[in-house]
C-alpha cells in the first residue's frame, strides 16, 4: 500500500521559500502568479496487509511525531491506488 503525506505551512505562517519561488516565476515572465506556498510530499510504502483505517491512523502518528512540525505545519494523507508503470516514463513532464 502506498500513501502520500502532504505537509504544508499553516495559514499565517510566513513562507520565504514560497516568496522566492513566486519572485522567480514573475522574473521569468509568469506575471499572473500572485503567491506560492512551498510544502513537501512524503511518499510512504506500507505493508500490503495493513488495513486502510489502521494505515491512516499510523500515518497520522508518523506525521505528528516526525514528518510535520505541528506548531507551524498541517498535513493531509492520500492513498495511491497503484504504483505508476516504470516503463511509462516520467509523469508531469512536457
Beta strands, then each sheet from edge to edge (+ up, - down):
strand 1: 2-9
strand 2: 40-45
strand 3: 73-80
sheet 1: 2+ 1- 3+
end
